[in-house]
Amino acid sequence: MGIGSGIFVFVVGAILAFALNIQVTWINLQFVGYLLMGAGIVIFIISLVLVMKRRSSLTTTRTAVDPSNGEQVVQHETKSDNI
């Protein structure tokens, strides 16, 4: 689920909570609308966090070339978006 899904769920909940004026005996549509609005906000926030999160890793490789020359150190850093 992404940012668009969160917005869609929020809008459907707002329609159920505020726009519809239908009485159903077995379910409270206004309460369901509020629940969907809350779920939409949660989905939206989680999606934003996942989009903004970046993963980086640092790899260090040490190789002993020659005892007289010392040690060669190579570092690689990779950053990627976690989308």
Buried (B, 14 or more C-beta within 10 A) or exposed (E): BBBEEBBBBBEBBBBBBEEEEEEEEEEEBBEBBBBBBEBBBEBBEBBEEBEEEEEEEEEEEEEEEEEEEEEEEEEEEEEEEEE
